[in-house]
């Protein structure tokens, strides 16, 4: 029988979950724009060996250098762009190979061969589906191999064997009967007595052992297959040797998984597992290119996982990933990467004796944590493991010095000082780490020179994208932001430029880009940010001047991701031509231009403050991305060049409330709106200083008593 690799449900589920682990609990994924990171973020990977990368990404970088699988990131899709992604940083799923397109022409060669042989034997097959074809993709069961292919392989031996036609027909009928179910009671004794030939008897013995195997009677199956390993029929001898090991493996693991497919390795039968390992080793020695060699190597991975024997498992994965060809792998390379991650990398706590796997674990163990999972003493003890890979060991030590010990000088001593003529991903990683160490010393000039030197050498996918990000961050943090937007700037990454425009750029730089940027979205973004920050930073005079650059009527199209919105959010430039008028709540305002002029003359003008709040409220500007704080150390997290505090509606309302000279209606409306800042959920949606519930209660009482004659006092029922 042709019996493939058992793929357990637990592994399938784990791999599936791993592929879907793109993001946070809300099932979304957003980039964190930085190069140096020592905490895991599966949404924000970079093309150099980093503790912050998902281990699968680091593994793929190593595989690319070994020519085992090129790094081939999928193109940015609409979903990626809507979430604010650029080429880098990237979520781990962008490295997975696109799913094969479904085909209307499934491989039915085994079915056709089976039908032809059954016809020649005068046997009509029912239309019952093969038991092994009833499982979901990825679902594991020993019954999966009970299919048309394995049935055809057996009947082919029956057809070639030395036996009377009646015996051939009897054996073929019995195998077809077994095909339709995952359990089989065996050949009736009356039928068995009809088999007189030597070949017929041994093929019947095999059939009975296979039935015991599918039915879970492993002890009986083991005995049956063992009696056939010296058969004179070559196919039977090879298959029985393979099935002896496979049966032992199924026996070893039968109590190791719960109903949900979750493994408990302490419940593995170790003696049966040892028999399985010996059996597969014996099979591969006897048949290194055998019919089941690919499956046997795959099942040995499973044996070494269940043992557990991480050293052997590491060697298994390394060979399969870097030396085997597609025909020698029982799963795709993508699936193998997922399996290595779930079955080895995420569960290993001790150093394995395989340098390629160990470097992946070392980088994982360097991630921020208390206490650290990797110590200097433990790292020093690994030297002999890396004896054949000294450069890899130097890199691990350099990364440890930078990320764990925070000693950039030590990092620099362990890395090549000369830039090579070509950059594979390992050389790129070395130079990236070197640049990060220079920046950790605040040596911005030398780091800038290095990034610029690397740019023309960055030929591999994603390398240039990372360098543009690194260079932009260097310019931002060294006070040279204008270099990002200079006419000869090598930084063309749109998302990088947008982030810096909306978060850091000052008014002069924004005006420059409004006038000279070649990208129309960049021009519109610069104009929006300029007008918005003029207003929100109370630069009312410059707002009036900058507003003159806005055509009338202004564009209605929304500016979205360049302002930091995700998915369908965004705002049009047209909102800066807001005409005010009476709002739905009954408070009348002039245009935002007139309101700004009023506040320029008198920053405490009650109507001006209320109408400034109306402008923000009616245009949905509360909590917009331009006001969101950037994570420290990420792109765009340095201070903006705009002077003055950012205006908030609540602060404006409170100024009116506290103004003893504020007109009756203006103060009533300020109370009404300030209370509504906390409705209906009880948290402040207007920004500014927080007001506790007792203060809000006081506002409510004031509104209901001193301003009871206003429509706002009459309509408001709660103070939240």
C-alpha positions as CSV (number, residue, x, y, z in Angstrom):
1,X,0.0,0.0,0.0
2,X,1.1,3.6,-0.7
3,X,0.8,5.2,2.7
4,X,1.7,8.9,3.2
5,X,2.8,10.8,6.2
6,X,0.4,11.0,9.1
7,X,-0.4,14.7,9.6
8,X,-2.0,15.1,13.1
9,X,-4.9,17.4,13.7
10,X,-3.0,19.1,16.5
11,X,-0.2,20.1,14.2
12,X,-2.6,21.3,11.5
13,X,-4.4,23.4,14.0
14,X,-1.2,24.9,15.5
15,X,0.1,25.7,12.0
16,X,-3.1,27.2,11.0
17,X,-3.2,29.4,14.1
18,X,0.4,30.3,13.5
19,X,-0.3,31.5,10.0
20,X,-3.2,33.5,11.2
21,X,-1.2,35.1,14.1
22,X,-0.9,38.3,12.2
23,X,-2.0,40.6,14.8
24,X,-3.6,41.5,18.1
25,X,-6.7,40.2,19.6
26,X,-8.9,42.4,17.4
27,X,-7.6,40.4,14.4
28,X,-5.9,43.5,12.9
29,X,-2.3,44.2,12.2
30,X,-0.6,47.5,12.2
31,X,3.1,48.5,11.7
32,X,5.4,49.8,14.3
33,X,7.9,52.0,12.4
34,X,11.3,51.4,13.8
35,X,14.5,49.4,13.0
36,X,15.8,48.5,16.4
37,X,13.5,46.3,18.5
38,X,14.1,43.7,21.1
39,X,10.4,42.7,21.7
40,X,8.4,40.5,19.4
41,X,6.0,42.2,17.0
42,X,4.7,39.8,14.3
43,X,3.2,42.7,12.4
44,X,6.5,44.6,12.2
45,X,9.3,42.5,10.8
46,X,12.4,43.6,9.0
47,X,14.8,41.9,6.6
48,X,17.7,41.5,9.0
49,X,18.2,39.0,11.8
50,X,16.6,40.6,14.8
51,X,15.1,39.6,18.2
52,X,12.1,41.7,17.3
53,X,11.3,39.6,14.2
54,X,9.0,36.6,14.2
55,X,11.3,33.6,14.3
56,X,9.8,32.4,11.0
57,X,11.1,35.6,9.3
58,X,14.6,35.1,10.7
59,X,14.5,31.5,9.4
60,X,13.5,32.6,6.0
61,X,16.4,35.1,5.9
62,X,18.8,32.2,6.6
63,X,17.1,30.0,4.0
64,X,17.3,32.8,1.4
65,X,21.1,33.0,1.9
66,X,21.4,29.2,1.6
67,X,19.6,29.4,-1.7
68,X,16.9,27.1,-0.3
69,X,14.1,29.5,-0.8
70,X,14.4,33.1,-2.0
71,X,12.8,35.8,0.1
72,X,9.7,36.7,-2.0
73,X,7.4,39.0,-0.1
74,X,3.9,39.2,-1.5
75,X,2.9,42.5,-3.0
76,X,1.2,45.0,-0.8
77,X,-2.6,44.4,-1.0
78,X,-5.4,46.9,-0.5
79,X,-5.8,45.6,3.1
80,X,-2.1,46.2,3.9
81,X,-2.2,49.7,2.5
82,X,-5.4,50.5,4.4
83,X,-3.7,49.4,7.6
84,X,-0.9,51.8,7.0
85,X,1.8,49.4,5.8
86,X,4.6,50.0,3.4
87,X,7.1,47.5,2.2
88,X,8.7,47.5,5.6
89,X,8.0,46.8,8.4
90,X,5.9,43.9,7.2
91,X,3.6,41.3,8.8
92,X,4.9,37.7,8.8
93,X,2.1,36.5,6.5
94,X,3.5,38.5,3.6
95,X,6.3,35.9,3.3
96,X,3.9,33.0,2.9
97,X,3.6,31.7,-0.6
98,X,0.2,32.5,-2.2
99,X,-2.2,29.6,-1.9
100,X,-2.3,27.4,-5.0
101,X,-5.2,28.3,-7.3
102,X,-7.9,25.6,-7.1
103,X,-8.2,23.4,-10.1
104,X,-11.2,21.8,-11.7
105,X,-9.0,18.9,-12.7
106,X,-7.9,17.0,-9.6
107,X,-5.2,14.4,-9.8
108,X,-7.3,11.2,-10.4
109,X,-4.5,9.0,-11.8
110,X,-4.8,6.6,-8.9
111,X,-8.6,6.4,-9.4
112,X,-8.2,5.8,-13.1
113,X,-5.6,3.1,-12.6
114,X,-7.8,1.4,-10.0
115,X,-10.8,1.5,-12.2
116,X,-8.8,-0.1,-15.1
117,X,-7.5,-2.9,-13.0
118,X,-10.9,-3.6,-11.4
119,X,-12.4,-3.8,-14.9
120,X,-9.8,-6.3,-16.0
121,X,-10.6,-8.4,-13.0
122,X,-14.4,-8.2,-13.7
123,X,-15.1,-6.3,-10.5
124,X,-17.6,-3.4,-10.5
125,X,-16.8,-0.7,-7.9
126,X,-19.6,1.0,-6.0
127,X,-19.7,4.8,-6.0
128,X,-18.8,4.9,-2.3
129,X,-16.1,7.5,-1.5
130,X,-12.8,6.3,-0.2
131,X,-12.5,6.6,3.6
132,X,-9.2,8.5,3.3
133,X,-10.8,11.2,1.2
134,X,-13.3,12.2,3.8
135,X,-11.0,14.4,5.9
136,X,-10.5,18.1,5.8
137,X,-7.3,19.6,4.4
138,X,-4.7,19.3,7.1
139,X,-6.7,17.0,9.3
140,X,-4.6,14.1,10.6
141,X,-5.6,10.5,10.6
142,X,-4.0,7.2,9.9
143,X,-7.0,6.5,7.7
144,X,-6.0,9.2,5.2
145,X,-3.8,6.7,3.3
146,X,-6.8,4.4,2.8
147,X,-7.5,5.9,-0.6
148,X,-7.6,5.0,-4.3
149,X,-3.8,5.3,-4.7
150,X,-3.0,2.8,-1.9
151,X,-5.7,0.5,-3.1
152,X,-4.4,0.6,-6.7
153,X,-0.9,-0.1,-5.4
154,X,-2.0,-3.2,-3.6
155,X,-4.2,-4.5,-6.4
156,X,-1.3,-3.9,-8.9
157,X,0.7,-6.4,-6.8
158,X,-2.2,-8.8,-6.8
159,X,-2.4,-8.6,-10.6
160,X,1.3,-9.3,-11.0
161,X,1.4,-12.1,-8.4
162,X,1.6,-15.8,-9.2
163,X,-2.0,-17.0,-8.3
164,X,-5.2,-18.2,-9.9
165,X,-7.6,-15.7,-11.3
166,X,-10.2,-16.5,-8.6
167,X,-7.7,-15.6,-5.9
168,X,-6.9,-12.3,-7.6
169,X,-10.5,-11.4,-7.7
170,X,-11.1,-12.4,-4.1
171,X,-8.2,-10.3,-2.8
172,X,-9.1,-7.3,-5.0
173,X,-12.8,-7.4,-3.7
174,X,-11.6,-7.5,-0.1
175,X,-9.3,-4.5,-0.6
176,X,-12.1,-2.5,-2.3
177,X,-14.4,-3.4,0.6
178,X,-11.7,-2.0,3.1
179,X,-11.5,1.2,1.0
180,X,-14.8,2.5,2.1
181,X,-14.3,2.5,5.9
182,X,-11.6,3.3,8.5
183,X,-12.3,0.0,10.3
184,X,-12.3,-3.5,8.8
185,X,-13.0,-6.8,10.5
186,X,-10.9,-8.9,8.1
187,X,-11.5,-11.6,5.6
188,X,-14.0,-14.3,6.5
189,X,-12.5,-17.6,7.3
190,X,-14.4,-19.3,4.4
191,X,-12.9,-16.8,2.0
192,X,-9.4,-17.1,3.4
193,X,-9.5,-20.9,2.9
194,X,-9.9,-20.3,-0.8
195,X,-6.4,-18.8,-1.0
196,X,-4.0,-21.7,-1.7
197,X,-1.1,-20.0,-3.5
198,X,1.9,-18.8,-1.6
199,X,1.6,-15.2,-3.0
200,X,-2.1,-15.2,-2.3
201,X,-1.5,-16.2,1.4
202,X,1.2,-13.5,2.0
203,X,-0.9,-10.8,0.3
204,X,-3.9,-11.8,2.5
205,X,-1.6,-11.6,5.6
206,X,-0.7,-8.1,4.5
207,X,-4.3,-7.2,3.9
208,X,-5.3,-8.4,7.4
209,X,-2.4,-6.4,9.0
210,X,-3.5,-3.3,7.1
211,X,-7.0,-3.8,8.3
212,X,-5.8,-4.1,11.9
213,X,-3.8,-0.9,11.4
214,X,-6.7,1.2,10.1
215,X,-8.9,-0.3,12.9
216,X,-6.5,0.7,15.6
217,X,-5.5,-2.9,16.5
218,X,-1.8,-2.0,16.6
219,X,-0.5,-5.0,18.4
220,X,-2.1,-7.3,15.8
221,X,-0.9,-5.1,13.0
222,X,2.6,-5.0,14.3
223,X,2.8,-8.8,14.4
224,X,1.3,-9.1,11.0
225,X,3.7,-6.7,9.3
226,X,6.7,-8.1,11.1
227,X,6.1,-11.6,9.6
228,X,6.3,-10.0,6.1
229,X,9.5,-8.1,6.3
230,X,11.4,-11.1,4.8
231,X,8.9,-11.6,2.0
232,X,10.2,-12.7,-1.4
233,X,7.9,-10.2,-3.0
234,X,10.0,-6.9,-3.2
235,X,7.0,-4.6,-2.8
236,X,5.6,-6.5,0.1
237,X,9.0,-6.6,1.9
238,X,9.5,-2.9,1.6
239,X,6.0,-1.9,2.5
240,X,5.9,-4.2,5.5
241,X,9.2,-2.8,6.8
242,X,7.8,0.8,6.5
243,X,4.4,-0.2,8.0
244,X,6.1,-1.9,11.0
245,X,7.6,1.4,12.0
246,X,4.5,3.4,11.2
247,X,2.4,1.1,13.3
248,X,4.8,1.5,16.2
249,X,4.5,5.3,16.0
250,X,0.7,5.2,16.0
251,X,0.8,2.9,19.0
252,X,3.2,5.2,20.8
253,X,1.1,8.3,20.3
254,X,-2.4,6.9,20.6
255,X,-2.9,8.3,24.2
256,X,-0.9,11.5,23.7
257,X,-3.6,13.7,22.2
258,X,-6.9,14.9,23.8
259,X,-10.2,15.2,21.9
260,X,-9.1,18.6,20.6
261,X,-5.8,17.4,19.2
262,X,-3.7,19.0,21.9
263,X,-0.6,16.9,22.7
264,X,0.6,15.8,26.1
265,X,4.1,14.4,25.5
266,X,4.2,12.7,28.9
267,X,1.6,10.3,27.7
268,X,3.7,9.0,24.8
269,X,4.6,5.3,25.0
270,X,8.4,5.7,25.0
271,X,9.2,2.0,24.2
272,X,6.9,2.0,21.2
273,X,8.4,5.3,20.1
274,X,11.9,3.8,20.2
275,X,10.7,0.9,18.1
276,X,9.3,3.4,15.6
277,X,12.5,5.3,15.4
278,X,14.6,2.2,14.9
279,X,12.1,1.0,12.3
280,X,12.2,4.1,10.2
281,X,16.0,4.2,10.5
282,X,16.2,0.6,9.3
283,X,13.8,1.4,6.4
284,X,15.9,4.4,5.2
285,X,19.1,2.4,5.4
286,X,17.6,-0.4,3.3
287,X,15.7,1.9,0.9
288,X,17.2,5.4,0.9
289,X,15.4,6.2,-2.3
290,X,12.4,3.9,-1.5
291,X,8.8,4.4,-2.2
292,X,8.2,5.7,1.4
293,X,11.5,7.4,2.0
294,X,9.9,10.9,2.0
295,X,7.2,9.8,4.4
296,X,9.6,8.0,6.6
297,X,11.8,11.1,7.0
298,X,8.7,13.2,7.8
299,X,7.6,10.6,10.4
300,X,11.0,10.6,12.0
301,X,10.5,14.3,12.6
302,X,7.4,13.4,14.4
303,X,9.2,10.7,16.4
304,X,11.9,13.2,17.5
305,X,9.2,15.7,18.4
306,X,7.3,13.2,20.6
307,X,10.5,11.9,22.2
308,X,11.3,14.8,22.7
309,X,14.8,15.0,21.1
310,X,15.3,18.6,20.0
311,X,18.9,18.0,18.8
312,X,17.7,15.3,16.3
313,X,14.7,17.4,15.4
314,X,16.8,20.4,14.7
315,X,19.0,18.3,12.4
316,X,15.8,17.0,10.7
317,X,14.5,20.4,10.0
318,X,17.9,21.7,8.8
319,X,18.3,18.9,6.3
320,X,14.7,19.2,5.1
321,X,14.9,23.0,4.8
322,X,18.3,23.4,3.3
323,X,19.3,20.2,1.5
324,X,16.2,18.3,0.5
325,X,14.4,19.0,-2.8
326,X,10.6,19.3,-3.1
327,X,10.3,15.6,-3.8
328,X,12.1,14.7,-0.6
329,X,9.8,16.8,1.6
330,X,6.5,15.4,2.7
331,X,5.1,18.9,3.1
332,X,5.7,22.2,1.3
333,X,8.6,24.5,2.4
334,X,6.0,27.0,3.8
335,X,4.5,24.2,5.9
336,X,7.9,23.0,7.0
337,X,8.8,26.5,8.3
338,X,5.5,26.6,10.2
339,X,6.1,23.2,11.7
340,X,9.7,24.0,12.7
341,X,8.3,27.1,14.5
342,X,5.5,25.3,16.4
343,X,7.3,22.0,17.1
344,X,10.8,23.2,17.8
345,X,11.6,26.9,18.1
346,X,8.7,27.8,20.4
347,X,9.2,24.9,22.7
348,X,13.0,24.6,23.0
349,X,14.4,25.9,26.2
350,X,18.0,24.6,25.9
351,X,20.6,25.2,23.3
352,X,20.5,22.6,20.5
353,X,23.7,21.5,18.8
354,X,22.7,22.9,15.4
355,X,24.0,26.4,14.7
356,X,21.2,27.4,12.2
357,X,18.5,26.5,14.7
358,X,20.4,27.8,17.7
359,X,20.9,31.3,16.2
360,X,17.1,31.5,15.8
361,X,16.5,30.5,19.4
362,X,19.2,32.9,20.7
363,X,17.6,35.8,19.0
364,X,14.2,34.8,20.5
365,X,15.8,34.5,24.0
366,X,17.3,38.0,23.7
367,X,13.9,39.6,23.7
368,X,13.0,41.9,26.5
369,X,11.9,40.0,29.6
370,X,12.6,39.6,33.3
371,X,14.7,37.6,33.9
372,X,16.4,37.3,30.5
373,X,16.1,33.9,28.8
374,X,19.7,34.1,27.6
375,X,22.7,35.0,29.8
376,X,26.3,35.8,28.9
377,X,27.4,32.6,30.6
378,X,25.0,30.6,28.5
379,X,26.0,32.3,25.3
380,X,29.7,31.8,26.0
381,X,29.0,28.0,26.5
382,X,27.7,27.8,22.9
383,X,31.1,28.5,21.3
384,X,31.8,24.9,20.3
385,X,28.4,24.6,18.7
386,X,29.2,27.5,16.3
387,X,32.8,26.1,15.7
388,X,32.0,25.8,12.0
389,X,30.0,29.0,11.8
390,X,32.3,31.6,13.6
391,X,30.7,34.6,11.8
392,X,27.3,33.5,12.9
393,X,28.5,33.2,16.5
394,X,30.1,36.7,16.3
395,X,26.7,38.1,15.2
396,X,24.8,36.5,18.0
397,X,27.4,37.9,20.5
398,X,27.2,41.3,18.9
399,X,23.4,41.3,19.0
400,X,23.5,40.2,22.7
401,X,25.9,43.1,23.5
402,X,23.6,45.6,21.9
403,X,20.1,44.4,22.9
404,X,20.7,42.8,26.3
405,X,23.9,44.3,27.7
406,X,23.5,47.7,26.0
407,X,27.2,47.9,25.1
408,X,27.3,49.3,21.6
409,X,31.1,49.5,21.6
410,X,31.3,45.7,22.2
411,X,28.9,45.2,19.4
412,X,31.1,47.2,17.0
413,X,34.2,45.2,17.9
414,X,32.4,41.9,16.9
415,X,31.2,43.1,13.5
416,X,33.0,43.5,10.1
417,X,34.2,47.1,9.8
418,X,34.3,47.0,6.0
419,X,31.2,47.0,3.8
420,X,31.3,44.0,1.4
421,X,30.7,44.5,-2.3
422,X,27.5,42.5,-2.2
423,X,24.9,42.1,0.5
424,X,23.2,38.8,1.2
425,X,20.8,38.9,4.2
426,X,23.5,37.9,6.7
427,X,25.9,40.6,5.5
428,X,23.0,43.0,5.5
429,X,22.2,42.0,9.1
430,X,25.8,42.6,10.2
431,X,25.9,46.1,8.7
432,X,22.4,46.9,10.1
433,X,23.5,45.9,13.5
434,X,26.6,48.0,13.1
435,X,24.6,51.1,12.1
436,X,22.2,50.5,15.1
437,X,25.2,50.3,17.5
438,X,26.6,53.6,16.1
439,X,23.2,55.2,16.7
440,X,23.0,53.8,20.2
441,X,26.2,55.8,20.8
442,X,24.5,58.9,19.3
443,X,27.1,58.8,16.5
444,X,24.5,60.0,14.0
445,X,27.0,61.2,11.4
446,X,28.9,57.8,11.0
447,X,25.6,55.9,11.0
448,X,24.2,58.2,8.3
449,X,27.4,57.6,6.3
450,X,26.9,53.9,6.7
451,X,23.3,53.9,5.6
452,X,24.1,55.9,2.5
453,X,27.0,53.6,1.7
454,X,24.7,50.6,1.9
455,X,22.0,52.0,-0.3
456,X,23.5,51.2,-3.7
457,X,24.4,47.7,-2.6
458,X,20.9,46.8,-1.4
459,X,19.8,44.5,-4.2
460,X,17.8,41.9,-2.2
461,X,14.1,42.3,-1.7
462,X,13.2,44.7,1.1
463,X,16.8,45.8,1.9
464,X,16.5,49.2,0.4
465,X,13.1,49.8,2.0
466,X,14.7,49.1,5.4
467,X,17.6,51.4,4.7
468,X,15.3,54.3,3.7
469,X,13.5,53.8,7.0
470,X,16.8,53.7,9.0
471,X,18.1,56.8,7.2
472,X,14.8,58.7,7.8
473,X,14.9,57.9,11.5
474,X,18.6,59.0,11.6
475,X,17.7,62.4,10.0
476,X,14.7,62.8,12.3
477,X,16.5,62.1,15.5
478,X,19.7,64.0,14.6
479,X,17.7,67.2,13.9
480,X,18.1,67.0,10.1
481,X,14.5,66.3,9.1
482,X,14.8,68.6,6.0
483,X,17.2,66.1,4.4
484,X,14.4,63.6,4.1
485,X,12.5,66.0,1.8
486,X,15.5,67.5,0.0
487,X,15.3,67.4,-3.8
488,X,18.2,64.8,-3.9
489,X,16.9,62.7,-1.0
490,X,17.2,59.0,-1.5
491,X,14.1,58.5,0.7
492,X,11.2,57.9,-1.6
493,X,9.1,55.6,0.6
494,X,5.7,57.3,0.7
495,X,4.6,56.1,4.1
496,X,7.9,57.1,5.7
497,X,7.5,60.6,4.3
498,X,3.9,60.9,5.3
499,X,4.6,59.9,8.9
500,X,7.2,62.5,9.3
501,X,5.1,65.2,7.6
502,X,2.1,64.6,9.9
503,X,4.0,64.1,13.1
504,X,7.2,66.1,13.1
505,X,7.4,68.6,10.3
506,X,7.3,72.2,11.2
507,X,5.4,74.9,9.3
508,X,8.3,75.9,7.0
509,X,8.9,72.3,5.9
510,X,5.2,71.8,5.3
511,X,5.0,74.9,3.2
512,X,8.0,73.8,1.2
513,X,6.3,70.4,0.4
514,X,3.0,72.1,-0.4
515,X,4.9,74.1,-3.0
516,X,7.4,71.6,-4.3
517,X,6.4,68.0,-3.6
518,X,6.0,65.9,-6.7
519,X,3.5,63.5,-5.1
520,X,0.0,65.1,-5.1
521,X,-1.0,63.2,-2.0
522,X,2.1,64.5,-0.2
523,X,1.2,68.1,-1.2
524,X,-2.4,67.7,0.0
525,X,-1.1,66.0,3.2
526,X,1.3,68.9,3.9
527,X,-1.5,71.4,3.3
528,X,-3.9,69.6,5.6
529,X,-1.3,69.2,8.4
530,X,-0.2,72.8,8.1
531,X,-3.8,74.2,8.4
532,X,-4.8,71.8,11.1
533,X,-1.7,72.5,13.3
534,X,-2.0,76.3,12.7
535,X,-5.4,76.1,14.2
536,X,-4.8,73.5,16.9
537,X,-1.7,75.2,18.1
538,X,-3.5,78.6,18.1
539,X,-1.3,80.1,15.3
540,X,-4.3,82.0,14.1
541,X,-2.4,84.7,12.1
542,X,-0.4,82.1,10.1
543,X,-3.6,80.1,9.6
544,X,-5.1,83.1,7.9
545,X,-2.1,83.4,5.6
546,X,-1.9,79.6,4.9
547,X,-5.6,79.4,4.2
548,X,-5.1,81.7,1.2
549,X,-3.2,78.9,-0.5
550,X,-6.4,76.7,-0.4
551,X,-8.4,76.9,-3.6
552,X,-12.1,77.7,-3.4
553,X,-13.8,75.5,-3.4
554,X,-11.3,73.2,-1.8
555,X,-11.0,69.5,-2.9
556,X,-13.8,67.3,-1.5
557,X,-11.7,64.1,-1.7
558,X,-10.7,62.6,1.7
559,X,-7.1,62.3,2.6
560,X,-6.8,59.1,4.5
561,X,-3.8,56.9,5.2
562,X,-1.3,59.7,4.7
563,X,-2.9,61.4,7.7
564,X,-2.7,58.2,9.7
565,X,-6.3,57.0,9.2
566,X,-6.8,53.3,8.6
567,X,-9.3,51.6,6.3
568,X,-12.0,54.1,5.1
569,X,-11.3,57.0,7.4
570,X,-10.0,60.4,6.3
571,X,-10.8,64.1,6.0
572,X,-11.1,66.5,3.1
573,X,-9.3,69.8,2.8
574,X,-12.7,71.3,2.3
575,X,-13.4,71.2,6.1
576,X,-11.1,74.3,6.5
577,X,-13.7,76.3,4.6
578,X,-16.4,75.4,7.2
579,X,-19.0,78.1,7.3
580,X,-20.3,77.5,10.9
581,X,-24.0,78.5,10.9
582,X,-26.4,77.1,13.5
583,X,-25.6,73.6,14.6
584,X,-28.1,70.8,15.2
585,X,-27.9,71.7,18.9
586,X,-28.9,75.3,18.2
587,X,-25.7,77.2,18.7
588,X,-24.8,79.6,15.9
589,X,-21.2,80.1,14.7
590,X,-19.4,82.0,12.0
591,X,-16.9,80.4,9.6
592,X,-13.7,78.9,11.0
593,X,-11.7,81.7,9.3
594,X,-13.8,84.3,11.3
595,X,-13.5,82.3,14.5
596,X,-9.7,82.1,14.1
597,X,-9.6,85.9,13.5
598,X,-11.7,86.4,16.7
599,X,-9.4,84.3,18.8
600,X,-6.3,86.0,17.4
601,X,-7.7,89.2,18.7
602,X,-9.0,87.7,22.0
603,X,-7.8,84.2,22.8
604,X,-10.4,84.0,25.6
605,X,-13.4,85.1,23.6
606,X,-16.3,82.8,24.8
607,X,-18.0,82.5,21.5
608,X,-14.7,82.0,19.7
609,X,-13.7,79.2,22.1
610,X,-17.1,77.5,21.8
611,X,-17.1,77.8,18.0
612,X,-13.6,76.5,17.8
613,X,-15.0,73.5,19.6
614,X,-17.9,73.3,17.2
615,X,-15.5,73.2,14.3
616,X,-13.7,70.2,15.9
617,X,-16.9,68.5,16.9
618,X,-18.8,68.9,13.6
619,X,-15.9,67.8,11.5
620,X,-15.1,64.7,13.6
621,X,-11.6,65.9,14.6
622,X,-11.7,64.6,18.2
623,X,-8.9,62.0,18.6
624,X,-7.8,62.2,15.0
625,X,-4.5,60.5,14.1
626,X,-2.6,63.8,14.0
627,X,-3.1,64.0,17.8
628,X,-2.2,60.4,18.6
629,X,1.1,60.0,20.5
630,X,3.8,57.9,18.7
631,X,5.5,55.1,20.5
632,X,8.8,56.3,21.9
633,X,11.7,55.3,19.6
634,X,9.5,54.9,16.5
635,X,9.5,57.0,13.3
636,X,7.8,60.3,13.9
637,X,8.1,60.2,17.7
638,X,10.3,63.3,18.2
639,X,8.8,66.6,19.1
640,X,7.0,68.6,16.4
641,X,8.4,72.0,15.4
642,X,5.0,73.6,16.0
643,X,5.0,75.9,19.0
644,X,2.3,76.1,21.6
645,X,0.0,73.6,23.4
646,X,-2.6,71.7,21.4
647,X,-6.1,73.0,21.8
648,X,-8.7,70.7,23.1
649,X,-12.5,71.2,23.2
650,X,-12.8,70.5,26.9
651,X,-10.1,73.0,27.8
652,X,-11.9,75.6,25.7
653,X,-15.3,74.9,27.3
654,X,-13.7,75.0,30.8
655,X,-12.2,78.4,30.0
656,X,-15.7,79.7,29.1
657,X,-17.2,78.1,32.3
658,X,-14.6,79.8,34.4
659,X,-15.1,83.1,32.7
660,X,-17.3,85.2,35.0
661,X,-17.9,87.7,32.1
662,X,-19.0,85.0,29.6
663,X,-22.5,85.8,28.1
664,X,-25.4,83.7,29.4
665,X,-25.9,81.5,26.4
666,X,-22.2,81.0,25.7
667,X,-21.6,79.7,29.2
668,X,-24.7,77.5,29.1
669,X,-23.6,76.0,25.8
670,X,-20.1,75.4,27.2
671,X,-21.5,73.6,30.2
672,X,-23.8,71.5,27.9
673,X,-20.9,70.5,25.7
674,X,-18.4,69.9,28.5
675,X,-20.8,67.5,30.2
676,X,-21.4,65.8,26.8
677,X,-17.7,65.2,26.4
678,X,-18.2,62.4,28.9
679,X,-21.4,61.0,27.4
680,X,-22.6,58.4,27.1
681,X,-19.7,56.1,28.2
682,X,-18.3,58.3,31.0
683,X,-14.9,58.9,29.5
684,X,-13.5,62.1,28.0
685,X,-13.8,62.2,24.2
686,X,-12.8,65.9,23.9
687,X,-9.1,65.8,25.0
688,X,-7.6,68.1,27.6
689,X,-7.6,67.9,31.3
690,X,-9.8,65.3,32.9
691,X,-12.8,66.3,35.1
692,X,-13.9,63.8,37.8
693,X,-17.6,62.9,38.2
694,X,-18.1,65.3,41.1
695,X,-17.0,68.2,38.9
696,X,-19.3,67.1,36.1
697,X,-22.1,66.8,38.6
698,X,-21.4,70.4,39.6
699,X,-21.6,71.5,35.9
700,X,-24.9,69.7,35.6
701,X,-26.4,71.4,38.6
702,X,-25.2,74.8,37.5
703,X,-26.7,74.3,34.0
704,X,-30.0,73.1,35.5
705,X,-30.3,76.0,37.9
706,X,-28.6,79.2,36.7
707,X,-29.2,78.4,33.0
708,X,-32.5,76.5,33.4
709,X,-34.1,78.8,30.8
710,X,-31.9,77.6,28.0
711,X,-32.7,74.8,25.5
712,X,-29.5,73.0,26.6
713,X,-30.5,72.8,30.2
714,X,-33.9,71.5,29.3
715,X,-32.6,68.8,26.9
716,X,-29.8,67.4,29.1
717,X,-30.8,64.6,31.4
718,X,-27.5,63.1,32.6
719,X,-24.0,64.1,33.6
720,X,-22.4,60.6,33.2
